[in-house]
Amino acid sequence: MAYDTLLAERVADALISRSVAFEKKAMMGGLCFMVDDKMCLGVADSRLMVRLDPAMEAESLRRPECHPMDLTGRPMKGFVFVDAGAHQSESELCHWIELALEFNPRAKSSKRRSKKPL
């Protein structure tokens, strides 16, 4: 699945301007931005993926063009997709980035799966 490279650049620029160290990883058919070795933000198609405080999820989902992140038929708690119309302006994009960065220090790292021997 392709992702919006311009949106990815905007996210990277916003993180750089905040002096946030990050790593980009191809993941889930798009591009993820890892902060402190944790998924923080991502780009899939023209949607922005935001990892936020699960306590803020319901409030965020009331915003236009924000949807649960559902890749398998079961929404992932604390992750939302934001459609292109809701992150076009810099202030809109910054809103979502700030939510993700605010939660990141409290987010749990995913458990690394050990590879089974062949």
Secondary structure, 3 states (H helix, E strand, C coil): CCECHHHHHHHHHHHHHCCCCCEEEEECCEEEEEECCEEEEEEEECEEEEECCHHHHHHHHCCCCEEECCCCCCCCCCEEEECHHHCCCHHHHHHHHHHHHHHHHHCCCCCCCCCCCC
